[in-house]
Amino acid sequence: MVFFVTDKIKKGEVKIMHCPTQDMIGDFFTKPLQGTQFVRLRSKILNLPSSSSTAAHRSVLENDKNKGGSEKETKTKNKTKEKSNRHWRRRWELETMRQSPGLAHNF
């Protein structure tokens, strides 16, 4: 494959150009971009009109700070999640034992 591309370059059929880091469209799909870079690449991909406004900028990190709530609320949520996880784990164990009685001693 490398030689194919090299041959195309030598024949003048393909031209290699520098692409600055901030213009790499693939970063939009592979990195958690924020701020103006996110807005600019989103506009390119969705073919939206250019806008220097970043009013649509929403940070995941900022949302987490705002959702924090009190320490008591956080503990209550964590206990609820743990209880739910235990419930589903037990259901899985029971279903596994029902399907494979020989494995019951592992639980």
C-alpha angles and dihedrals in degrees: 000000000000092000091048091057092042091053091050090052092050091050090051093241092118127039122202115218133181115251115199117230093247090057098053101121092192089069088070089065098038108036135053097246122187138190125000095353091057093047093046095049092043089053091051094048096045093039091237123162114272114263130178090203118108094185089121090060112123120174120213088211093055091050091054091053092051093047093051097105122175124326089246092055090050092051091048091051091048092050090050091051091048091050091049091048091051090049094052093042090054092048089052091049092050092047091049091050091049092052096041112027091180091065095054093099090065091068 
